[in-house]
Amino acid sequence: MSSLGDLPLRDDLRGREPYGAPQLDVPYALNTNENPYPPSERLVKALGEAVMDVAGTLNRYPDRNAAALREDLAAFLNADTPGVGLGADGVWAANGSNEIIQQILQAFGGTGRTALGFEPSYSMHPIITGVSGTRWVNAFRDEDFGLGPARAVAAVQENRPDIVFLTSPNNPTGTALPLAAIEAVLEVAPGMVVVDEAYAEFRRAETPSALTLLDGRPRLIVTRTMSKAFAMAGTRLGYLAADPAVVEALLLVRLPYHLSAVTQAVARTALAYGEELLGGVDALRRERDDLVAWLRAGGFRVADSDANFVLFGTFPDRRAVWEGLLERGVLIREVGPPEWLRVSVGTPDEMAAFRTALSETLKA
């Protein structure tokens, strides 16, 4: 049996590690920022019926432009952020927001081009950037994991990137960006500015969306996903909002019929039941805020979070803490800056189990 080293792999891929969070069978999985509330029986039935409706047509290719789905996504975004006025021609969908990011890099990045981000942030941004042959530049965040306009502008002016990634709320820290920082970057960026809003539905009431900045800014892209707040991680549906010209550009790099008929049907059904699916968001926000207060009262450092997870620390040996929690049936994520850990917000029972496990681990 040959090894990877025997294959004519691209030189720039050698030594890289594939992305992946541990997939372990544990009582309390709090490591991948999923929505812990599964579809109701009513929705499960509707999803089954939607799949049955398209099952008899699976011998045919799906709508390659996902026109009906994009209409539904535009309607959702217009309701989520009144005044945006998006049409279906300004919305695009793909298999998870990672494919959206990949398509953006294929269209606007590539050999001889540069993408810039501010780490710690979503680890797939530099990974997909590298795989696309684009050079990655890490400009770093502030010490509190925020990003002020001055730092952001200075990094863009110094590096002149073709693509800037801004993540708000940011993963793994949970921190959100002020619109002033995004606007400042848009003023000086020579290329595309991508605001990754995968966790936008969990943001606090006073935290605005970058969707409000779209009008008159043809180089701004706002990405979203149905994996988190919509509790549809298994559907793999990501999408973006942008000027229609951006969507036209992505049509040049998308694979033919990239979204299956089943994916489109399931996503449209989920959007139709959006009120039910998003009904757990307020509860998760309350659990998050309670968890932040509990951790801070216990003497931990905690990053401000507008997401459905919390970054906390600091631990001289975070691996030992992670293993102690795992021994007690609680799986969280060893990710982000050294000495910090990230826990997804779950149900009240799951969070109670996490608190108990953390307390026991630190006393052991």
C-alpha positions, 0 to 999 in steps of 0.5 A, spaced: 500 500 500 502 506 497 503 512 502 501 520 500 508 521 499 508 517 493 503 521 490 504 527 485 501 531 490 501 539 489 507 541 493 503 547 496 499 541 499 504 537 502 504 537 510 497 540 510 492 537 515 485 536 513 480 540 517 476 536 522 473 537 529 473 530 533 467 526 531 466 522 538 460 518 541 459 522 547 453 524 551 454 531 551 457 534 544 458 541 545 464 542 540 461 544 533 456 549 534 450 546 532 443 548 534 441 542 539 434 542 538 432 537 532 426 538 527 419 537 530 415 531 528 411 536 524 417 539 520 420 532 520 413 530 516 413 536 512 421 534 510 419 527 508 413 530 504 418 535 500 423 529 499 417 525 496 415 530 491 422 531 488 423 523 488 420 521 482 424 527 478 431 524 480 432 522 474 432 529 471 437 534 473 435 539 478 434 547 477 441 549 476 440 556 478 436 554 484 431 560 482 425 558 487 430 557 493 433 564 492 427 567 492 425 564 498 432 566 501 431 573 499 424 573 502 427 571 509 433 576 508 428 582 507 424 580 513 430 579 517 433 585 516 428 590 513 430 595 508 435 591 505 430 590 498 434 584 496 432 580 489 433 573 488 438 576 483 442 578 489 442 572 492 446 565 491 446 558 494 451 552 495 453 546 499 454 550 505 458 556 506 464 553 505 462 552 498 460 559 497 467 561 500 470 557 495 467 559 489 468 567 491 476 565 492 475 561 485 472 567 482 476 573 485 482 569 488 487 565 485 495 565 483 498 571 484 492 574 488 492 575 496 486 574 501 487 577 508 483 576 514 484 577 522 485 571 526 484 568 530 478 567 526 474 561 522 480 556 520 477 554 513 478 561 510 486 560 510 485 553 508 480 554 502 484 560 500 491 556 500 487 550 496 485 555 491 492 557 490 491 564 493 496 567 498 493 568 505 495 574 510 493 574 517 493 581 520 491 579 527 485 581 531 486 586 537 488 583 544 480 582 546 479 579 539 475 585 537 477 589 531 478 596 531 477 600 524 484 603 525 487 596 525 483 594 519 484 599 515 492 599 516 492 592 514 488 593 508 492 599 506 499 595 507 497 589 503 492 591 498 489 584 498 484 582 492 479 579 498 478 581 505 475 576 510 471 579 516 467 575 520 462 577 525 460 574 529 467 571 529 469 564 530 472 561 535 471 568 539 464 570 538 465 577 538 462 581 533 464 587 529 462 594 529 459 597 522 464 602 523 470 597 522 466 594 516 465 601 512 472 603 514 475 597 510 470 598 504 472 605 503 480 602 502 479 595 500 481 595 492 478 588 491 472 584 494 470 584 502 467 578 505 463 579 511 462 572 514 455 572 518 454 564 519 452 566 526 448 572 525 441 570 527 444 569 534 447 576 535 445 581 540 439 586 539 444 592 538 449 588 533 447 590 526 448 586 520 452 588 514 446 587 510 445 594 511 451 596 508 449 592 501 446 598 497 451 602 493 457 597 495 458 592 489 464 589 492 461 587 498 459 580 500 455 577 506 455 570 507 450 566 511 448 559 513 442 554 514 447 550 519 446 554 525 440 557 527 436 554 522 438 547 525 439 544 518 447 542 519 445 536 515 442 539 509 449 543 507 446 549 505 450 556 505 448 562 501 450 569 500 447 576 499 451 581 494 450 585 488 447 581 482 454 582 478 457 578 484 452 572 482 454 573 475 461 572 476 460 566 481 456 563 475 463 562 471 466 558 477 460 554 480 459 546 478 454 544 473 447 542 477 451 543 484 445 543 488 441 537 488 433 537 488 433 534 495 437 539 498 433 545 494 427 542 497 429 541 504 432 548 504 425 551 502 421 547 507 426 549 512 425 556 510 417 555 510 418 553 517 423 558 519 419 561 525 419 554 528 426 553 527 428 560 529 424 559 535 430 556 539 434 562 538 432 566 544 433 560 548 440 559 546 441 567 547 439 566 554 443 560 555 449 563 552 449 569 556 447 565 563 454 561 561 458 567 560 456 570 567 457 563 570 464 563 567 466 570 569 463 569 576 468 563 577 474 567 575 475 565 568 476 570 562 471 570 557 470 573 550 464 577 549 459 573 544 454 574 539 454 567 537 451 560 540 458 558 543 463 561 548 470 562 548 473 561 555 480 560 559 485 561 560 489 554 562 496 553 562 494 546 560 488 546 556 489 539 553 488 536 560 482 540 561 479 538 555 481 531 556 478 532 563 471 534 560 471 528 555 472 523 561 466 526 564 462 525 557 462 532 555 466 534 548 468 541 547 473 544 542 480 545 543 481 551 538 483 558 537 488 562 541 493 558 546 490 557 553 483 558 551 477 553 549 470 553 546 464 550 548 457 550 544 451 553 547 446 547 548 440 545 552 439 547 559 441 540 561 447 540 556 449 546 559 448 543 566 452 537 565 458 542 562 458 546 568 458 540 573 464 537 568 468 543 568 467 544 576 469 537 577 475 537 572 478 543 575 478 540 582 481 533 580 
